[in-house]
Structure formats: structure tokens, C-alpha cells
Amino acid sequence: MHVPDLPEPIAAYFAADRRDGRAVAQCFTDDAVVRDEGREHAGAAAIEAWKTAASARYRYTAEPLGIAREDDSDLVRARVSGDFPGSPAELRYRFRLAGERIVWLEVGG
């Protein structure tokens, strides 16, 4: 399967997502925000805790399928497969970048 060409910070996020919370948090600015499952996680420590908790609940992998530019965001479609109800699912990841880091991520269906 063809993996889309992703901006480096987004490619780094998907690579880190296969590792751990600390690796994921390092992809973000210090004041970044993640919105997932109706909750916001602000700052590096909260983002690390979010990823660590998600990994404890579910084992999953996210495979980017495509990317589009929309307003000031990069919208990535990804197939997420794992041990959660409804797997596999296609999710949308809306990223806003600040230089080489992520400043905003919203994960949704």
C-alpha cells in the first residue's frame, strides 16, 4: 500500500505513536493541545499521559491513507486497527503545525 508523503512533524507523530507517550509528546510544542474522545489535553505532560493511557487501554496501529490541506490544517485519514470495538476504523487526524512541531491535533471519526 502506498503511504502518503507526510510533512516531517506528522510522519514523526505516526512513528512515535507506535512507541510510547514520551515519544509522542516530543512531537508537540510545549503549549500544544490534543482533542480526542471529547476531551482536551494541553501541554506536553498531559499529551504524554493521554498517549500512555490510550496505549494501556488499547493496542492499536494507525496507518495513514491520505492527506489534504484544509484551511490552516493538514487533515490525515488513517486506518486504525487494534483490540477495540469497531476495529478497524477510519479516523481523521487534523494537525496544525508550528515549524517542525505540532501545536494542535484533533482526532475524530
Number of C-alpha atoms within 10 A of each C-alpha: 5 7 10 13 12 16 12 11 19 22 15 18 19 18 16 17 21 15 14 16 22 17 17 22 24 17 24 25 18 16 12 22 21 22 18 14 9 8 10 15 18 18 17 22 14 17 25 21 16 22 20 17 12 14 16 9 11 13 12 17 17 19 19 23 17 16 19 12 11 10 8 10 15 19 20 21 21 20 16 18 18 14 12 13 9 10 12 15 15 18 18 20 22 22 22 21 19 13 9 14 19 24 20 19 22 18 17 14 10
